[in-house]
Amino acid sequence: MGTDTQQIEQLGINTVRILSIDAVQKANSGHPGMPMGAAPMGHVLWADYMRYNPKNPDWPNRDRFILSAGHGCMLQYNFLYLTGYDCTLDDIKNFRQLNSKTAGHPEHGLMPGIDVTTGPLGQGFANGVGFAIAQKHLAARYNKPGFDIFDYNIYAICSDGDMMEGVTSEAASLAGHLQLGNIIYLYDDNHISIEGSTGIAFTEDVAKRFEAYGWHVQVITDGNDINAIAAAVKNAKAETTRPSLIKVRTHIGYGSPNKVDSAGAHGSPLGADEIKLVKSFFGFDAEKSFVVPDEVLKYYRAIGAKGTVLENEWNELFKNYTAAFPELAAEYELAASGQLPVGWKNSLPVFEPSDKKMATRQASGKVLNAIAASVPNLIGGSADLSPSTDTTLNGYDSFTPTSYGGRNFHFGIREHAMGSALNGMALTKGIIPYGATFLIFSEYMRPPIRLAAIMKIRSIFVYTHDSIGLGEDGTTHQPVEQLISLRSIPNIIVIRPADANETAQAWRVALEHTTGPVVLVFTRQGLPILDQAKFGKATELEKGAYILSDSFLDPQIILIATGSEVDLILQAQVTLTEKGIASRVVSMPSWELFEKQDEAYKEKIFPEALKKRLAVEAGSPLGWHKYVTDEGAIIAMTGFGESAPAEDLFKVFGFTVENVVAKAMELLNKNSISLSTG
């Protein structure tokens, strides 16, 4: 490597460092130390190894980059700016400000070139495993001899904090088992966290831990040695049967005389005086800010421009692939567009009232298997619970190191990593992923669910065993507060269907919804299949709430329920009719879908003048007050369940026809709100 090249590389690395501290200082907020120490790693990736095209950040065969240490986002923003993405020096100067593209942590969809929203430590690491799974699956399905359409790698820079988080361990274990050799992670081993030295809480041998997981591990002792880092990345690319971790010893705040290797360089500006010292250390004018030498910008822009050539070569390859394999090419292009195959809905099953009772989890399994052939990019599995969640696609292989084309995933008992991996898969065009577990274990998955909602991506979370109706497993497994907790997350759709036909429509909505995650909530216990000729059509599930059964007379009260409690209020309606009480039964499988309807439809379902309303749901009563009004009542759970058969529990906690009728009669005779709970 020539001296001139070495000089420009070093100047480029130092420019990234200076831009980072200037941006944090101007914002008076941020994390300057990580980019100062990790800039050489970033340079090696952007300048030497990663394939990307700044002019088309969504090029399908680009390498993915994840800054799992999202607090150090100025590192990523600066390389995006320098290499020619839609990021300007003004964007760098506007770091962490209102309406800026350079948010305080990387946000997918806000800044071109950000493949995933990171921030909560460990999430990016686990998202990368999902990205890697997706690449392996696409390659197995579409690559042909001479046509390596998908051969990209997944790169990430991780921190000490990432290594401490539990989700990282789950994801690393899964990646090692699956032999995901397309993962190349650089570990920014700077020994500092917010409270000081990581030694106060973190003394394990990370390298040995990852070797035990089945990873290929290399150790670089000098984070400023770009030749050593480059050699390690080269070795990692050559290792195709194991994910790679490159442990790089760096120094947080490198170049800062007074704050290097200290927590003071982590989460706050260095200060004007210290910044002058840093600039002098690197040979920059101490009195000037946001300086980008012309030769540095020219150097990185030339590197970025190579991406157009790389993409053009790939486009030519794909053109020839299309000629050779037109059906596969058309299948991929349709899937990548986010659209579903024409006529796929014709494969949705219709269930008859004469069929025996069926748990909605079982109905879900039947739906999945009915549509699997029509929607070839629908893939997923469970956290070791497929026999219970009914999420196996029969007749299709499992996704394993010897069968990456398999559509059934075994995530193991790793709910958190499963959720995060689903997000990485969903961020890969051409794939619709789902993952399943019991509703109670959604608690383990809260960070990825929330991030999926923030990113507006098409992750499908399947939760079964949805209430005290799961029975004998008892209080630890019986969800109570989970439904309202999930409903409280913005930009998420939660659907709890009442029977098999509503379940089929729930899957239709989930597959057609492309701007956020969908949560499907199913029962363990069998439910009768509602007669659509007699009651409302299940296709109306898409509206969130619909009139299932109405009185010939003007109703005096509205009975509202979701899931397994819908049949209960239908039975109660019969008894009320016998007592001369006219009632309306509303199935309300999704609050979020209902809120999307216009005011005229809402008034049709819940007339303002009809304030006597009774909501019944075997979960928390929180939130139902909006729909029952101050003259209504709620039959719900305010405590935990018990270990007993489901029928006994429903009786004890008031989910009986007798109690629903009694509460309805009580409502009709008073004006104050009441709450009947277990």
C-alpha positions in Angstrom: 0.0 0.0 0.0 1.5 3.3 -1.1 2.4 6.1 1.3 -0.1 8.5 -0.3 -2.9 6.0 0.1 -2.0 5.4 3.7 -2.0 9.1 4.3 -5.4 9.6 2.8 -6.8 6.7 4.6 -5.5 8.0 7.9 -6.8 11.4 7.2 -10.2 9.9 6.3 -10.3 8.0 9.6 -9.4 11.1 11.5 -12.0 13.2 9.6 -14.7 10.8 10.8 -13.4 11.2 14.4 -13.5 15.0 14.2 -16.9 15.2 12.5 -18.3 12.9 15.2 -17.1 15.1 18.1 -18.1 18.3 16.4 -21.7 16.9 15.8 -22.0 15.8 19.4 -20.7 19.1 20.7 -23.1 21.1 18.5 -26.0 19.0 19.6 -24.8 19.1 23.2 -25.8 15.5 23.3 -24.6 12.2 22.1 -21.8 9.6 22.3 -18.5 10.8 20.8 -16.1 8.2 22.3 -17.2 5.1 20.3 -16.8 6.7 16.8 -13.4 8.0 17.9 -12.2 4.5 18.8 -14.1 2.5 16.1 -13.4 4.8 13.1 -10.6 2.5 11.7 -13.1 -0.5 11.8 -15.6 1.6 9.9 -13.1 2.6 7.3 -12.0 -1.0 6.6 -15.7 -2.0 6.1 -16.8 1.0 3.9 -13.6 1.4 2.0 -12.4 -2.2 1.5 -15.0 -4.8 2.0 -18.7 -4.0 2.0 -20.6 -4.0 -1.3 -23.1 -1.2 -1.4 -24.5 1.5 -3.8 -25.2 4.9 -2.3 -27.3 5.7 -5.3 -29.6 2.7 -4.6 -29.5 1.9 -0.9 -32.0 -0.9 -1.4 -30.0 -2.9 -4.0 -31.0 -6.5 -3.2 -27.5 -8.0 -3.2 -25.8 -5.3 -1.1 -24.0 -6.3 2.0 -26.0 -5.4 5.1 -24.5 -3.2 7.8 -25.8 -3.0 11.3 -24.5 -0.7 14.0 -25.6 -2.7 16.9 -23.8 -0.2 19.1 -26.4 2.4 17.9 -25.3 5.0 20.4 -22.2 5.5 18.2 -24.4 6.4 15.2 -22.2 9.3 14.2 -19.8 6.7 12.9 -22.4 5.4 10.5 -23.8 8.8 9.5 -20.3 10.1 8.6 -19.5 7.1 6.4 -22.9 7.4 4.7 -22.2 11.1 4.0 -18.6 10.6 2.9 -19.4 7.7 0.5 -22.3 9.6 -1.2 -25.6 8.5 0.3 -28.4 11.0 0.7 -26.8 12.5 3.7 -25.3 16.0 3.6 -22.9 17.9 5.9 -25.9 19.9 7.0 -27.5 16.7 8.1 -24.4 15.9 10.2 -24.5 19.4 11.7 -28.2 18.8 12.5 -27.5 15.7 14.6 -30.2 14.9 17.2 -32.4 17.9 16.2 -36.1 18.0 15.5 -37.0 16.6 12.0 -33.3 15.6 11.4 -32.5 12.5 9.5 -29.5 12.0 11.8 -31.4 10.8 14.9 -29.8 9.9 18.2 -29.7 6.3 17.2 -29.9 4.8 13.7 -33.5 4.7 12.4 -34.5 2.6 9.4 -36.6 4.6 6.9 -35.3 7.9 8.2 -31.9 7.9 6.7 -31.1 6.1 3.5 -28.5 3.4 4.1 -29.8 2.4 7.6 -30.8 -1.2 7.2 -32.3 -1.5 10.7 -33.3 0.6 13.7 -31.0 -0.1 16.6 -30.6 1.4 20.0 -31.6 -1.1 22.6 -28.3 -3.1 22.9 -28.3 -6.6 21.6 -31.2 -6.0 19.2 -28.9 -5.2 16.2 -26.8 -8.2 16.9 -29.9 -10.4 16.9 -31.4 -8.6 13.9 -28.3 -9.5 12.0 -29.0 -13.2 12.6 -32.4 -12.7 11.0 -30.7 -10.9 8.0 -28.3 -13.8 7.7 -31.1 -16.4 7.8 -33.0 -14.5 5.1 -29.9 -14.4 2.8 -29.4 -18.1 3.2 -33.0 -18.8 2.4 -33.1 -16.6 -0.6 -29.9 -18.1 -1.9 -31.2 -21.7 -1.4 -34.4 -20.9 -3.2 -33.2 -18.8 -6.1 -29.5 -19.3 -6.7 -28.6 -21.6 -9.5 -25.2 -22.8 -10.9 -23.5 -19.7 -12.5 -26.2 -17.4 -11.0 -25.3 -16.4 -7.4 -28.1 -13.9 -7.3 -27.8 -13.6 -3.5 -24.4 -13.9 -2.0 -24.1 -10.9 0.3 -22.8 -10.9 3.8 -24.0 -9.4 7.1 -21.6 -7.0 8.8 -22.1 -5.4 12.2 -20.1 -3.4 14.8 -21.1 -4.4 18.3 -20.1 -3.1 21.7 -19.4 -4.4 25.2 -23.0 -3.6 26.0 -24.2 -5.8 23.2 -22.1 -8.6 24.5 -23.7 -8.3 28.0 -27.3 -8.4 26.9 -29.1 -11.7 27.1 -30.6 -11.5 23.6 -27.1 -11.6 22.1 -26.4 -14.9 23.8 -29.6 -16.4 22.4 -29.0 -15.1 18.9 -25.3 -16.1 18.9 -26.2 -19.6 20.0 -28.8 -19.9 17.2 -26.4 -18.5 14.6 -23.7 -20.9 15.6 -26.1 -23.9 15.4 -27.3 -22.8 12.0 -23.7 -22.3 10.7 -24.4 -18.9 9.4 -21.1 -18.2 7.7 -22.4 -15.0 6.1 -22.2 -13.2 9.5 -19.1 -11.0 10.1 -19.3 -9.0 13.3 -16.6 -6.7 14.7 -16.7 -6.3 18.5 -15.6 -2.9 19.6 -13.8 -4.1 22.8 -13.2 -0.7 24.5 -13.6 -1.9 28.1 -15.9 1.1 29.0 -19.6 1.4 29.8 -21.6 4.1 31.5 -20.6 3.3 35.0 -16.9 3.0 34.2 -14.7 0.1 33.4 -16.5 -3.0 32.2 -14.4 -4.9 34.7 -16.8 -3.9 37.5 -19.4 -6.2 36.0 -18.1 -8.0 33.0 -15.0 -10.2 33.2 -15.8 -13.2 31.1 -13.7 -14.4 28.1 -16.0 -13.3 25.3 -13.8 -15.0 22.7 -14.1 -18.4 24.4 -17.8 -17.9 24.8 -18.3 -17.4 21.1 -16.0 -20.3 20.3 -18.3 -22.4 22.4 -21.2 -21.2 20.4 -19.5 -22.5 17.3 -18.2 -19.1 16.0 -15.0 -18.4 14.2 -13.2 -15.9 16.5 -10.2 -13.7 15.8 -8.6 -11.2 18.2 -7.0 -7.9 17.1 -5.0 -6.2 19.8 -4.7 -2.8 18.2 -7.9 -1.1 17.0 -5.9 1.4 15.0 -4.2 -1.3 12.9 -6.3 -1.2 9.7 -4.1 -3.8 8.0 -4.7 -6.3 10.8 -8.5 -5.5 10.8 -8.6 -5.9 7.0 -6.8 -9.3 7.2 -9.2 -10.5 9.9 -12.2 -9.5 7.7 -10.7 -11.3 4.8 -10.3 -14.4 6.9 -13.9 -14.1 8.1 -15.1 -13.9 4.5 -13.2 -17.1 3.7 -14.9 -18.9 6.6 -18.2 -20.0 5.2 -19.5 -22.5 7.7 -19.2 -20.5 10.9 -20.3 -17.0 11.8 -17.4 -14.8 12.6 -16.6 -12.5 15.5 -13.6 -10.2 15.3 -12.7 -8.9 18.7 -10.9 -5.6 18.3 -9.3 -3.9 21.3 -10.1 -0.2 20.9 -9.8 2.9 23.0 -13.0 4.9 23.6 -12.3 8.6 23.0 -9.0 7.9 21.2 -7.2 11.1 20.6 -8.7 12.9 23.6 -5.8 13.5 26.1 -8.0 13.7 29.1 -10.9 11.5 28.4 -9.5 8.5 26.4 -10.4 5.2 28.0 -12.9 6.8 30.4 -16.6 6.8 30.9 -16.4 10.6 30.3 -16.0 9.9 26.6 -19.0 7.7 26.4 -22.3 9.6 26.6 -21.7 13.3 26.7 -19.9 16.0 24.6 -16.1 16.2 25.2 -16.4 20.0 25.8 -15.0 22.9 23.7 -11.5 22.9 25.4 -11.0 19.1 25.0 -12.2 19.2 21.4 -9.4 21.7 20.6 -6.9 19.3 22.1 -8.3 16.4 20.0 -8.1 18.4 16.8 -4.5 19.4 17.5 -3.7 15.8 18.3 -4.9 14.8 14.8 -3.4 17.8 13.0 -6.7 19.6 12.4 -7.2 23.4 12.9 -8.4 23.7 16.5 -10.5 26.7 15.7 -12.5 25.2 12.8 -15.5 22.8 13.0 -17.0 20.3 10.5 -13.9 20.3 8.3 -13.9 17.8 5.5 -10.7 17.9 3.5 -11.4 17.9 -0.3 -9.1 14.9 -0.8 -11.0 12.9 1.8 -14.4 13.5 0.3 -13.0 12.8 -3.2 -11.5 9.5 -1.9 -14.6 8.2 -0.3 -17.0 9.4 -3.0 -14.9 7.4 -5.5 -15.3 4.3 -3.4 -19.0 4.9 -3.1 -19.3 5.3 -6.9 -17.9 1.8 -7.4 -21.3 0.6 -6.0 -23.0 1.6 -9.2 -20.7 -0.6 -11.2 -21.3 -3.5 -8.8 -25.0 -3.1 -9.1 -24.9 -2.8 -12.9 -23.0 -6.1 -13.0 -25.6 -7.7 -10.7 -28.5 -6.3 -12.8 -26.9 -7.9 -15.9 -26.6 -11.2 -14.0 -30.3 -11.0 -12.9 -31.3 -10.2 -16.5 -29.6 -13.3 -17.7 -31.1 -15.2 -14.8 -34.6 -14.0 -15.8 -34.0 -15.4 -19.2 -32.9 -18.8 -17.9 -35.3 -19.1 -15.0 -38.3 -16.9 -15.8 -40.7 -18.4 -13.2 -38.3 -18.1 -10.3 -37.3 -14.6 -11.3 -41.0 -13.5 -11.5 -41.7 -15.2 -8.2 -38.9 -13.2 -6.5 -39.8 -9.9 -8.1 -43.4 -10.2 -7.0 -42.4 -11.2 -3.4 -39.8 -8.4 -3.3 -42.5 -5.9 -4.3 -44.5 -6.8 -1.2 -47.4 -7.9 -3.2 -49.1 -11.3 -2.8 -49.7 -13.8 -5.7 -52.9 -13.3 -7.7 -55.7 -15.5 -6.3 -53.9 -16.5 -3.2 -57.0 -15.8 -1.1 -58.9 -18.5 -3.0 -56.8 -21.0 -0.9 -58.2 -19.7 2.4 -60.3 -22.4 4.0 -63.9 -22.0 5.0 -65.1 -23.8 8.0 -68.6 -25.1 8.6 -70.8 -24.9 11.7 -71.3 -28.7 11.5 -67.6 -29.2 12.1 -66.6 -30.1 15.6 -65.2 -27.5 18.0 -61.8 -26.2 17.0 -59.2 -24.2 18.9 -58.3 -21.1 17.0 -54.6 -22.3 17.2 -55.7 -25.4 15.3 -57.6 -23.4 12.8 -54.6 -21.2 12.3 -52.5 -24.3 11.5 -55.1 -25.4 8.9 -55.0 -21.9 7.4 -51.2 -21.8 7.2 -51.1 -25.2 5.5 -53.9 -24.3 3.1 -52.1 -21.1 1.9 -48.5 -22.3 2.1 -48.3 -23.3 -1.6 -49.9 -20.1 -2.7 -47.6 -17.8 -0.7 -44.2 -19.4 -1.1 -42.4 -16.5 0.7 -44.3 -17.1 3.9 -41.8 -18.8 6.3 -41.7 -19.2 10.0 -41.8 -21.4 13.1 -41.8 -21.3 16.8 -39.8 -21.1 20.0 -39.9 -24.9 20.5 -43.7 -25.0 20.5 -44.8 -25.9 17.0 -46.9 -28.9 18.3 -48.7 -26.6 20.6 -48.9 -23.5 18.4 -49.8 -25.5 15.2 -47.3 -23.5 13.1 -45.6 -26.3 11.2 -46.0 -26.2 7.4 -46.6 -29.8 6.5 -44.7 -31.2 3.6 -41.9 -28.6 3.8 -38.4 -29.0 5.1 -37.0 -27.5 8.2 -34.5 -24.7 7.9 -31.2 -26.3 8.8 -27.5 -26.0 7.9 -28.1 -28.6 5.2 -31.5 -27.3 4.1 -31.5 -23.5 4.0 -34.4 -23.6 1.7 -36.6 -25.1 4.4 -39.6 -23.0 5.4 -40.1 -24.4 9.0 -37.9 -22.7 11.6 -36.9 -24.1 15.0 -35.8 -21.1 17.0 -35.4 -23.1 20.1 -36.4 -21.8 23.5 -35.2 -18.3 22.6 -38.3 -16.1 22.3 -36.3 -12.9 22.5 -33.9 -13.8 19.7 -36.8 -15.2 17.7 -38.6 -11.8 17.7 -35.4 -9.9 16.8 -34.5 -12.4 14.0 -38.0 -12.1 12.6 -37.4 -8.4 12.2 -34.2 -8.9 10.3 -36.1 -11.4 8.1 -39.0 -9.0 7.6 -36.5 -6.2 6.6 -35.3 -8.5 3.7 -37.5 -8.0 0.7 -39.0 -11.2 -0.6 -39.8 -12.7 2.8 -42.8 -12.7 5.1 -41.8 -14.2 8.4 -43.9 -15.4 11.4 -42.8 -16.7 14.8 -45.0 -18.3 17.5 -45.0 -19.0 21.2 -47.5 -18.7 24.0 -49.1 -15.3 24.7 -47.6 -15.1 28.1 -44.1 -15.3 26.6 -44.7 -12.3 24.5 -43.1 -10.6 27.6 -39.8 -12.0 26.4 -40.3 -10.4 23.0 -41.3 -6.9 23.9 -38.2 -5.0 22.5 -38.5 -6.5 19.0 -42.2 -6.1 18.9 -41.9 -2.4 19.7 -39.0 -2.0 17.2 -41.1 -3.7 14.5 -43.8 -1.2 15.1 -41.4 1.7 15.0 -39.9 0.4 11.7 -43.3 -0.3 10.2 -42.3 -3.7 9.0 -44.2 -6.9 8.2 -43.3 -9.2 11.1 -46.1 -11.5 12.2 -46.2 -12.6 15.8 -48.3 -15.6 16.6 -49.4 -16.2 20.2 -51.5 -19.1 21.4 -52.9 -20.2 24.8 -54.4 -16.8 25.1 -56.2 -16.7 28.5 -57.1 -18.6 31.7 -58.7 -21.0 29.2 -55.3 -22.7 28.8 -56.2 -24.3 32.2 -54.0 -26.6 34.3 -50.6 -24.9 33.7 -51.8 -22.3 36.1 -51.1 -18.6 36.9 -47.5 -18.5 35.5 -48.8 -19.4 32.0 -52.2 -17.8 32.0 -52.0 -14.3 30.4 -54.0 -11.5 31.9 -52.4 -8.1 31.1 -50.7 -9.1 27.9 -53.5 -8.2 25.5 -53.8 -4.6 26.7 -50.1 -4.3 26.9 -49.7 -5.2 23.3 -52.7 -3.1 22.3 -50.9 -0.1 23.9 -48.0 -0.2 21.4 -48.5 2.3 18.6 -48.6 1.1 15.0 -49.4 -2.5 15.9 -52.5 -4.5 15.0 -53.6 -7.1 17.5 -56.3 -9.6 16.4 -58.0 -12.1 18.7 -60.5 -14.1 16.5 -63.6 -15.7 17.8 -63.6 -18.9 15.7 -62.0 -20.8 12.8 -63.4 -18.5 10.1 -62.4 -15.3 11.9 -58.9 -17.0 12.2 -58.7 -17.4 8.4 -59.6 -13.8 7.9 -57.1 -12.8 10.6 -54.3 -14.4 8.5 -55.7 -12.6 5.4 -55.4 -9.3 7.2 -51.9 -10.1 8.5 -50.6 -11.0 5.1 -52.1 -8.0 3.4 -50.9 -5.5 6.0 -47.5 -4.1 5.0 -47.0 -1.1 7.2 -46.4 -2.6 10.6 -46.4 -5.8 12.6 -49.5 -7.9 13.3 -50.1 -9.9 16.4 -52.4 -13.0 16.1 -53.8 -14.3 19.3 -55.3 -17.8 19.5 -56.9 -20.1 22.0 -55.8 -23.4 23.3 -59.4 -24.6 24.0 -61.9 -25.6 21.3 -64.5 -23.1 20.1 -67.7 -23.7 18.1 -67.6 -22.5 14.5 -70.1 -19.7 14.1 -72.8 -20.0 11.5 -72.0 -17.3 8.9 -75.4 -17.8 7.3 -77.1 -17.0 10.5 -74.6 -14.5 12.0 -72.3 -11.8 10.6 -69.7 -12.7 8.0 -66.2 -13.4 9.2 -64.8 -11.3 6.3 -65.9 -8.3 8.3 -63.1 -9.0 10.7 -61.1 -6.5 8.6 -63.2 -3.7 10.1 -62.1 -4.7 13.7 -65.6 -5.0 15.0 -68.9 -6.0 13.4 -72.4 -6.9 14.3 -72.5 -10.6 14.7 -76.1 -10.9 15.8 -78.7 -8.2 16.1 -82.2 -8.1 17.5 -85.3 -7.6 15.4 -86.2 -4.9 17.8 -84.1 -1.9 18.7 -81.4 -3.3 21.0 -81.5 -2.2 24.6 -77.9 -3.3 25.3 -74.8 -4.2 23.3 -72.7 -7.2 24.3 -69.1 -7.0 23.1 -66.4 -9.7 23.2 -63.3 -11.0 21.5 -62.0 -14.5 21.0 -63.4 -17.3 23.1 -65.8 -15.0 24.9 -67.8 -14.3 21.7 -69.7 -17.6 21.8 -70.4 -16.8 25.5 -72.2 -13.6 24.7 -74.1 -15.2 21.8 -75.5 -17.7 24.3 -76.3 -14.9 26.7 -78.2 -13.1 23.9 -80.5 -16.1 23.6 -81.3 -16.0 27.3 -81.8 -12.3 27.3 -84.2 -12.7 24.4 -86.2 -15.2 26.4 -86.4 -12.6 29.1 -87.7 -10.0 26.6 -84.5 -8.1 26.4 -83.4 -7.0 22.9 -79.6 -7.1 22.5 -76.9 -6.7 20.0 -73.8 -8.9 19.8 -70.6 -7.4 18.5 -67.5 -9.4 17.8 -64.5 -7.1 18.2 -61.4 -9.0 17.3 -59.2 -5.9 16.7 -59.4 -2.5 18.4 -56.8 -1.2 16.0 -58.7 -2.2 12.9 -61.9 -0.7 14.3 -60.2 2.6 15.0 -59.2 2.8 11.3 -62.9 2.9 10.3 -64.8 6.1 9.6 -67.1 7.7 12.1 -70.2 6.5 10.3 -69.2 2.9 10.6 -68.3 3.4 14.3 -71.7 4.9 14.9 -73.4 2.0 13.1 -71.7 -0.5 15.5 -71.8 1.5 18.7 -74.6 4.1 18.4 -74.0 7.1 20.6 -77.5 6.8 21.9 -77.1 3.2 23.0 -74.9 3.6 26.1 -75.8 0.3 27.8 -72.9 -1.9 26.8 -71.2 -4.9 28.4 -67.7 -6.0 27.3 -66.5 -9.5 28.1 -62.9 -10.5 27.8 -60.8 -13.0 29.8 -58.0 -10.4 30.2 -57.4 -7.1 31.8 -60.3 -4.6 31.7 -58.0 -1.7 31.0 -58.9 0.1 27.8 -62.4 -1.4 27.5 -63.9 1.7 29.2 -63.5 3.6 25.9 -66.1 1.3 24.3 -68.5 0.6 27.1 -68.8 4.3 28.1 -69.8 5.4 31.6 -73.0 3.5 31.5 -71.4 0.2 30.6 -69.7 -2.6 32.4 -66.9 -5.0 31.9 -66.5 -8.7 32.8 -62.7 -9.2 32.9 -59.8 -10.3 35.0 -58.1 -8.1 37.6 -56.2 -10.9 39.3 -54.3 -13.9 38.1 -55.8 -17.3 37.3 -55.5 -20.7 39.0 -54.4 -24.1 38.1 -57.5 -26.0 37.1 -59.4 -27.2 34.1 -60.6 -24.3 31.9 -64.3 -24.9 32.4 -63.8 -24.6 36.1 -61.8 -21.4 35.8 -64.4 -19.7 33.6 -67.1 -20.5 36.1 -65.1 -19.2 39.0 -64.1 -16.0 37.3 -67.5 -15.2 36.0 -67.2 -16.1 32.3 -70.6 -17.9 32.3 -73.9 -17.2 30.6 -75.5 -16.7 33.9 -73.1 -14.0 35.0 -73.2 -12.2 31.6 -77.0 -12.2 31.8 -77.0 -11.0 35.4 -74.6 -8.2 34.6 -76.6 -7.1 31.6 -79.8 -7.0 33.6 -78.0 -5.1 36.3 -76.8 -2.5 33.7 -80.3 -2.0 32.4 -81.4 -1.1 35.8 -78.8 1.4 36.8 -76.6 4.2 35.3 -73.3 3.8 37.1 -70.3 1.9 35.6 -69.5 -1.5 37.1 -66.7 -4.0 36.8 -67.1 -7.7 37.3 -63.8 -9.5 37.5 -62.0 -12.5 38.8 
